[in-house]
Amino acid sequence: MSEQWLMVGKIVNTHGIRGELKIYPNTDFPEVRFAPGNKLQMINEETGASQQVEVQTSRLQKNMYVIRFKGFGNINEVEQYKGWVLKVSKNDTVDLEEDEYYFHEIIGCEVVTDEGQSLGVITEILTPGANDVWVVKPAKGKDILIPYIHDVVLDINVEDKKITIHVMEGLLE
């Protein structure tokens, strides 16, 4: 079975002339993922090319991380990696608190009402602000947006890929 990868960031540009890269983080744990000594897989999603890199230095600057990887010392060596993504093995996930889940655990789960009606499968998770919103694709019809709040989400069973919700008034309209 091939190894599964989770995206933790995207290389958006170079920074300076000493081989540093600007990384847009796509993880809840950037301080862990981009810590010196941490190993990441750098992947070009268009060509499939990949290379393992190790973080040498890292700092937060204006919502981006400026990172230098070991073995790269000038802008000419890193210029080619703009647009590549940084990933970690699914086996290297950070342990979460109880009742916290990774997006990849929620996406693909069937959503069922507390009355037993199947609404569809979660295909996407939106993060607009106060709470996440799950996009549910029904067998037919328009997508359903489910807010991830305690009044609505009653039970999450990632092993069985099943989530039970309470349909509040107006939720399915």
C-alpha positions in Angstrom: 0.0 0.0 0.0 1.4 3.4 -0.9 2.1 6.0 1.8 -0.5 8.7 2.2 0.5 12.3 2.5 -1.1 15.3 4.2 -0.3 18.9 3.0 1.2 21.2 5.6 2.2 24.1 3.4 2.9 25.6 0.0 6.1 27.3 -1.2 4.9 30.7 -2.5 8.2 32.5 -3.1 11.8 32.9 -2.3 13.0 35.2 0.4 16.3 37.1 0.1 19.4 35.6 -1.6 20.5 33.0 1.0 18.1 30.2 0.0 15.2 30.9 2.2 11.6 30.2 1.0 8.3 31.8 2.0 5.8 29.1 3.0 2.1 29.5 3.3 1.1 27.2 6.2 -1.8 24.8 5.7 -1.7 23.1 9.1 -3.0 23.7 12.6 0.5 22.8 13.9 3.0 25.1 12.0 5.2 25.4 15.0 5.6 21.6 15.0 5.8 21.1 11.2 8.3 23.9 10.5 10.5 23.3 13.6 14.3 23.0 12.9 15.2 19.4 12.4 11.7 18.4 11.1 11.7 16.4 7.9 9.1 17.3 5.1 8.4 16.0 1.7 8.6 18.7 -1.0 6.4 17.7 -3.9 5.7 19.2 -7.4 2.0 18.2 -7.9 2.2 18.8 -11.6 5.1 16.5 -12.4 5.1 14.2 -9.3 8.7 15.0 -8.5 9.5 14.9 -4.8 12.4 15.4 -2.5 12.8 15.0 1.3 14.0 18.1 3.0 15.0 19.0 6.6 14.2 22.4 8.2 17.3 24.2 9.2 15.8 27.6 10.3 12.2 28.8 10.5 10.5 32.0 11.5 7.0 33.4 11.3 6.7 36.6 9.3 3.4 38.2 8.3 1.3 35.0 8.4 4.0 33.2 6.3 6.9 31.0 7.5 10.3 31.9 6.2 12.3 28.6 6.1 15.7 27.5 5.0 16.2 23.8 4.3 19.5 22.0 5.0 21.6 21.8 1.9 20.3 25.0 0.2 22.4 28.1 0.6 21.4 30.6 -2.1 18.4 31.8 -4.2 19.5 29.9 -7.3 19.2 26.6 -5.6 15.6 27.2 -4.3 14.0 29.3 -7.1 12.8 26.1 -8.9 10.7 25.0 -5.9 8.2 27.9 -6.1 4.7 26.4 -6.3 5.7 23.1 -4.7 3.8 21.8 -1.7 5.1 20.5 1.6 3.6 17.3 3.0 4.1 14.9 5.8 3.3 11.2 6.1 -0.2 10.4 7.4 1.7 8.3 10.0 3.4 11.5 11.4 0.2 13.2 12.5 0.2 15.1 15.8 -2.0 13.6 18.5 -5.2 15.5 19.0 -7.2 16.1 22.1 -10.4 14.1 22.7 -13.3 15.2 20.4 -10.8 16.8 17.9 -10.4 15.4 14.4 -8.4 15.9 11.3 -10.1 17.0 8.1 -9.1 13.8 6.4 -11.0 11.8 9.1 -14.2 13.8 8.6 -14.2 14.0 4.8 -15.9 10.9 3.4 -18.1 10.3 6.5 -21.8 9.7 6.0 -24.1 12.2 7.7 -27.3 10.8 9.3 -30.0 12.7 11.2 -30.9 11.7 14.7 -34.1 10.3 13.1 -32.1 7.9 10.9 -32.3 9.8 7.6 -29.1 9.7 5.5 -28.2 13.2 4.2 -25.1 12.3 2.2 -21.4 12.3 2.5 -19.0 15.1 3.6 -16.9 16.2 0.6 -15.3 19.4 1.9 -14.8 21.4 5.1 -15.0 25.2 5.0 -13.4 27.4 7.7 -15.1 30.8 7.4 -14.6 31.9 11.0 -16.3 31.1 14.3 -16.9 27.4 13.4 -16.2 25.0 10.5 -18.9 24.2 8.0 -19.2 20.8 6.5 -20.3 20.4 2.9 -22.5 17.4 2.5 -23.2 15.9 -1.0 -26.6 14.2 -1.1 -27.4 11.4 -3.5 -29.3 14.1 -5.6 -30.0 17.8 -5.1 -27.9 20.7 -3.9 -25.1 20.5 -1.3 -26.1 20.8 2.3 -24.0 23.0 4.6 -23.8 21.7 8.2 -22.3 24.0 10.9 -19.9 22.2 13.2 -21.5 23.2 16.5 -22.6 21.2 19.5 -26.3 21.9 19.0 -26.1 20.2 15.5 -23.4 17.6 15.6 -24.3 14.9 18.1 -21.9 12.1 17.4 -18.8 11.5 15.3 -17.6 8.0 14.7 -14.5 8.2 12.4 -14.0 4.4 12.6 -17.5 3.7 11.0 -17.3 6.9 8.9 -20.7 8.0 10.3 -21.7 11.3 11.8 -25.1 11.9 13.5 -26.6 15.3 13.5 -29.7 17.1 14.9 -31.5 19.0 12.2 -32.3 22.4 13.6 -35.2 24.4 12.2 -34.2 25.9 8.8 -31.0 23.9 8.4 -32.0 21.9 5.4 -33.9 24.7 3.6 
